[in-house]
């Protein structure tokens, strides 16, 4: 039986859809004067691209940091653009009505609250941001790194390695971190350096 390779066009279309989703949502929030910060994989991609566009890793959704008091205002802002909202396991999600898949929507993290019960720290404030070359507001590098270390899933460790690989992070960053997150950073750094020595 002949096996067919995955259609690469599907991948490109998925990447383009997320880029369009990110631009649509952040442009709407900027126009409405709502403070936000892009976080998650898109934030990592933005920072990595500032050093090496070829090292950017695709992501399948958009994660955004908002104040709890702004969530309804965001819903009202996005509704005329064809977005619907839902609560998925306690996480506010905005989805395009034409593409209502929570896993590929806009996931809201609430500033000043723990992302999950096991989190060591609360999510940062939306004012710790930098305007990216693409125009959207992205979480500053230090709080982004702290969020990745706090979550510390495999994907978060991979994102940290991506940032190490383009020189955004190095061993000196350990001293910038809270004590409870330093061992996790050292673990990722040691694994990265070990792989680099192997060539």
C-alpha positions in Angstrom: 0.0 0.0 0.0 1.3 3.4 -1.0 1.7 5.9 1.8 1.4 9.6 1.0 3.5 12.2 2.7 1.6 15.0 4.6 0.5 17.8 2.3 3.0 20.7 3.0 0.4 23.2 1.8 -1.8 22.3 4.8 1.1 23.4 7.1 1.6 26.6 5.2 -2.2 27.4 5.3 -2.3 26.7 9.1 0.7 29.0 9.7 -0.9 31.8 7.6 -4.2 31.4 9.5 -2.5 31.9 12.8 -0.6 34.9 11.6 -3.8 36.4 10.3 -5.6 35.6 13.6 -2.8 37.2 15.6 -2.9 40.3 13.4 -6.7 40.6 13.4 -7.0 40.3 17.2 -4.1 42.5 18.2 -5.0 45.2 15.7 -8.5 45.3 17.1 -7.3 45.5 20.7 -4.9 48.3 19.8 -7.6 50.2 18.0 -9.9 49.8 21.0 -7.2 50.9 23.4 -7.2 47.7 25.4 -3.9 46.8 27.0 -2.7 43.2 26.2 0.5 41.2 25.7 1.0 38.4 23.3 2.5 35.4 25.1 3.1 31.7 24.5 4.6 30.4 21.2 3.9 33.6 19.2 5.8 35.6 21.8 8.7 33.2 21.6 8.6 33.4 17.8 8.6 37.2 17.9 11.7 37.3 20.1 13.5 34.5 18.2 12.7 36.3 14.9 14.4 39.4 16.2 17.7 37.4 16.1 17.1 34.8 13.4 13.9 34.6 11.3 14.9 31.1 10.1 14.9 29.7 13.6 11.2 30.5 14.2 8.9 27.6 15.2 5.3 27.6 14.1 2.5 27.5 16.7 -1.2 26.4 16.3 -2.9 29.0 18.5 -2.7 32.5 19.9 -2.1 33.1 23.7 -2.8 36.5 25.0 -2.4 38.1 28.4 -5.3 40.3 29.5 -6.7 41.9 32.7 -9.8 40.1 33.9 -11.7 43.4 33.9 -11.0 43.7 30.1 -12.2 40.3 29.0 -15.9 41.3 28.4 -14.7 44.4 26.5 -12.5 42.2 24.4 -15.4 40.0 23.6 -17.5 43.0 22.6 -14.6 44.3 20.4 -14.1 40.9 18.6 -17.8 39.9 18.1 -18.3 42.3 15.1 -15.2 40.7 13.5 -16.9 37.3 13.6 -15.5 35.9 16.8 -17.4 33.8 19.4 -16.3 33.2 22.9 -16.3 30.2 25.2 -15.0 29.0 28.5 -12.8 25.9 28.0 -11.8 24.2 31.3 -11.8 27.6 33.0 -9.9 29.4 30.2 -11.6 32.1 28.2 -11.2 31.3 24.5 -12.1 33.4 21.4 -12.6 31.6 18.1 -13.5 32.6 14.6 -17.1 31.5 14.0 -15.9 30.1 10.7 -13.3 28.0 12.4 -14.7 27.2 15.9 -11.9 25.0 17.2 -10.8 25.9 20.8 -7.4 24.3 20.3 -6.7 26.8 17.4 -8.3 29.9 18.9 -7.2 32.8 21.1 -6.5 31.6 24.7 -6.7 34.2 27.4 -4.3 34.2 30.4 -5.4 36.5 33.2 -2.8 39.0 34.4 -2.0 38.8 38.1 -3.5 35.3 38.5 -1.9 31.8 38.5 -2.2 30.1 35.1 -2.8 26.8 36.9 -3.1 25.6 40.5 0.5 24.2 40.3 2.0 27.5 39.1 4.7 29.0 41.3 4.0 32.6 40.3 1.1 34.6 39.1 1.0 35.8 35.4 2.8 39.1 34.8 1.1 42.5 34.2 0.1 43.5 30.7 2.3 46.6 30.9 5.6 44.6 30.7 5.5 44.7 26.9 7.6 45.6 23.8 6.1 46.7 20.4 7.3 44.1 17.9 8.5 44.7 14.4 5.2 43.2 13.2 3.2 45.8 15.2 1.7 43.8 18.1 2.6 44.1 21.7 4.7 41.2 23.0 5.5 40.3 26.6 9.0 41.4 27.6 11.6 38.7 27.6 12.2 38.3 31.3 8.6 37.7 32.3 8.1 35.5 29.2 11.1 33.3 30.3 9.6 33.2 33.8 6.3 32.0 32.4 8.0 29.3 30.4 10.0 28.1 33.4 6.9 28.2 35.6 4.9 26.0 33.2 7.9 23.9 32.3 6.1 21.5 29.9 8.1 19.9 27.1 7.0 22.6 24.7 8.1 25.3 27.2 11.5 23.7 27.5 11.7 23.6 23.7 10.9 27.3 23.5 13.6 28.0 26.0 16.1 26.1 23.9 15.0 28.1 20.9 15.8 31.3 22.7 19.2 29.9 23.9 20.0 28.8 20.3 19.8 32.4 19.0 21.6 34.0 21.9 18.6 35.7 23.5 19.5 33.7 26.7 22.7 32.6 28.2 24.1 31.4 31.6 24.0 35.0 33.0 20.2 34.8 32.9 20.2 32.6 36.0 20.9 35.6 38.2 17.9 37.5 36.8 15.5 34.8 37.9 13.7 34.1 41.2 15.5 31.4 43.2 12.7 28.8 42.7 13.0 29.0 38.9 16.8 28.8 38.7 17.1 25.0 38.9 14.8 24.6 36.0 16.7 27.1 33.9 20.0 25.3 34.8 18.4 22.0 33.7 17.5 23.4 30.3 20.8 25.2 29.9 22.8 22.1 30.8 20.8 19.9 28.4 21.3 22.5 25.6 25.0 22.9 26.2 25.4 19.1 26.3 23.8 18.8 22.9 25.9 21.6 21.5 29.1 19.8 22.6 27.9 16.7 20.8 27.6 18.8 17.6 
